């Protein structure tokens, strides 16, 4: 680890809120209780595709405990998505339902039992329509169309070419192609979606909510409900995880506001675990056909991807996920001839959305397994093949993406060294195998839309205490601690002495939210600017009091003094009081980041020239053992090397790497949302298989610090990245162990045993 002369940045400080959580004092949205609060419940479609002929609420409203029943007639009928261009979802279905779980009506009652009873009394007359559940079938001309005004179920097509793949394939010694399939994964945050709303007669809204993006939620809620943005106040209590599931506007959030307005009472809606499975977003199932052309020495001359992504019933983040899949596939390695064609397809299933990795895990799985197949074909070590084609610092890729810092080669070499790759490969222990896979991701979020904002305010109070107000929020990953460390480093205080306020739309600068590995970078840039601005003002005030030059002053222990004379110091309390009471000037500074600037090279259609704030690289190396009698896989050891710029807090970075690896192992081997005719068959933790503590291997996190020139203190990011290359590393290890190549996730014991059986019969 690279160390600079920092006293707080780079130190393994525990979560600042850990004690509060461990003691049970942390307040989550589910804990919110207001006087007169009602309980909301949502009636959902039980069929995947149907016209709504009529909704009869007459019996439901007669229940004594029921205070309101609403349908689409009680809504503004505004379609929404993360972008107006992609808007296709109503808060409550109007004329049609498109998946099992689609919202039809909602009730508010004095207790949950009465609300449930009211739902059972609502009569919905549906005319069932043919459904389509496979994206390839959905693209056929005779397929039923999900949405009005469309000529095809293809929501988005993305085509991009760099160089000439035709010429590249012609110059290649070997051409290989194959198809890879990935599946749906539920986010499975320990906390389900929950919201508590109040709404006055003049549309003054207060919303306590589980969200990763309070400021964008405020704007989307305003547009969807036709309420002035200034009248909406979003508050986020503690958040129990997100992984992308809590970025969007959820119908329940708008419904709670509508019910609160109709009743004049606070309304709480909390998803059951089943609702969390059937009615919130999931990872997009994806089919990727790859074609690679290589030289005998391992140089990749050309590569081509044809991607079909299952969108589900509505867009959500789908178009952006497809674009990201393209950028990540095209940017990881030095290849001059690249062609990508992706199609995002509507089906009558639960909709896909943002999920940790954002389209990158699907691309990584296909590409990294293909690279191992190529390595075997040309008899080359898989790590050496990747090293030969790895990107390097200060380059512009074929798709015009600018790379500043890049530690991909270091990740590969360190993972090889720490894992004992060569020794274990040479030993060739039966039924044990090693697998490698690499990844790329953006640090600092997405700028494809031209928006990537984060803001912060820092102030010194009259008594010398410090406050930091940030638009970003902590959903469990530790960003509050990391951003406070940055501010504390600049102001020369201990992090725990800074009073922190986050993600309250009435008091904090706007922020895009917590997703896309952006908070450390974007939030950090804003915090650093605010803290430096405050430091400048504080030093100027101290200089006046000490009759000295600000450049000659030193800050230490909440005091400022001329270097070398600590006995003649002024305290922060004295400075705060002097500025506030004598000069009548509050000591406050703001920081704002919205970058990088979108260059003229960026093409929003093909995503060439994607202006990433920073690029994060990594390599995962898995060691597995396969039971040949059952096909069961045990992951024994796992090395995860990540180029993250600088580790602001190594302890929390380790937690992110370990958590991402565990989530990736689950997706690789067992987690799978199973559908039959549009219905999810396993919407619970009994049937949706997840890793237990016994399944988690020894994980060795390696931090490769390349110190990005643009990041705050050189940081880039880590949250999303840690999940991305896990699946291909495990799949490649399984092949190394028993010679069975899994090309469709998850790699269940049944698939592996079937492969072993077929192999023995040959």
Secondary structure, DSSP 4 states (H G I P E B T S, - for coil): ----S-SSTT--PPPTTHHHHHTT-PPBGGG---TT-EEEEEEE-SSSSEEEEEEE-HHHHTSTTEEEEE-GGGS----B-SSGGG--B-SS-SSEE-STT-EEEEEEESSHHHHHHHHHH-EEEEEE------HHHHTSTTSPPSSTT-SSSEEEEEEEEES-HHHHHHH-SEEEEEEEEE-------SSPPEEEEEE-TT--EEEEE--S-HHHHHHHHHHHHT--GGGEEEE--B----TTTTSSPPHHHHHHHHHHHHHSS-EEEE--HHHHHHHS-BPPPEEEEEEEEE-TTS-EEEEEEEEEEEEESS-TTHHHHHHHHHHHHHHSB--SEEEEEEEEEE-SSPPB---TTTTHHHHHHHHHHHHHHHHHHTT--HHHHHHHHB--SSEE-TT--EE-S--HHHHHHHHHHHHTHHHHHHH--TTEEEEEEEEEEEES---TTS--EEEEEEEE-TTS-EEEEES---SSS-HHHHHHHHHHHHHTS-GGGEEEEESBTTTS-----S-TT-IIIIIHHHHHHHHHHHHHHHHHHHHHHHTS-GGGEEEETTEEEETT-TTS-EEHHHHHHIIIIIS---EEEEEEEE-SPPPTT--TTT-TT---SEEEEEEEEEEEEE-TTT--EEEEEEEEEEE-S--SSHHHHHHHHHHHHHHHHHHHHT----EETTEES--STTTS----GGG--EEEEEEE----SSSGGG----TTHHHHTHHHHHHHHHHHHHS----BSS--HHHHHHHHHHHHH-
